[in-house]
Amino acid sequence: MPAWLERFLESLFGPSWRTALAGLAAFLTVCYTPVRAFLDGDASTIPDWNPVMAAVFAFLGFAKARDNVVTSQQVQGSPPGQLK
């Protein structure tokens, strides 16, 4: 992956951008079907929003989780070698 793309993703999602991006992808995948059913224009279609709520909490968990390749110092924003 190009370095500029990694820097961009890190600026959007933080040091654990891989985990946050996986959570976002899972969230969007789960939300696709109910949103499509909601927007189909058919009044008899009733979307199931329960999976969306579960996906919201899963995304929040993934967004706060730390990647395996990220150290605690990187998460806290400390320079290498200096602990808070």
Beta strands, then each sheet from edge to edge (+ up, - down):
end
